[in-house]
Amino acid sequence: MLTELHTNKRLQLVLGLVAGIAFGFLLQKGGVTTYDVILGQLPLTDFTMVKVMLSAVVTGMIGVYALRSLGLARLHPKSGSVGTTVVGGLIFGVGFAVLGYCPGTISGAIGQGSLDALIGGTVGILLGSWLFATFSPKLQKPVLSKGEFGPLTLPELLKVNAWAVVIPAAVILTAFLFALERTGW
């Protein structure tokens, strides 16, 4: 079945659409598509976004590495660099500062009918994509390729079994989530 899925582009598109709709639905139900909730995380007055994202990180991390351990999934990390991280962070930061949404939450906000996300977000996503597509070839050598670190995962970088990173990270993040809940944040 997995081989069929890997070769069937139409099925991949349908599954991607279904997963995207489910993701947006869960973001909306989690309350993180609301402008006030998203911005409330910046002055540390609303931890809803942090709780949802850390829960997703823990679940995804355990799920991906469990599937990988069972031979049902393979990781295909992309090569990275300090240059791409800085430029990507700047693009993300400008979009977040101007509109108050990240790419995932803006899609969920559009789905729930937020006009600021629909109009500003669509324009911002298209403009940012166009700017990146236009300038990335010119920036590749002088900026984007600086500080290349290859397609490494953290366990590969540390040269340890993946579970030696996944389990402690999951425990620490889960403890942090419980601490946030106990304090009422």
Protein Blocks (a to p, Z undefined) as FASTA:
>chain_A
ZZmmmmmmklmmmmmmmmmmmmmmmmmmnopabfklmmmmmnopacklmmmmmmmmmmmm
mmmmmmmmnopaccddddddfklmmmmmmmmmmmmmmnopafklmmmmmmnopaklmmmm
mmmmmmmmmmmmmmmmmmmmmmmmgoiabjadfklmnopafklmmmmmmmmmmmmmmmmm
mnoZZ
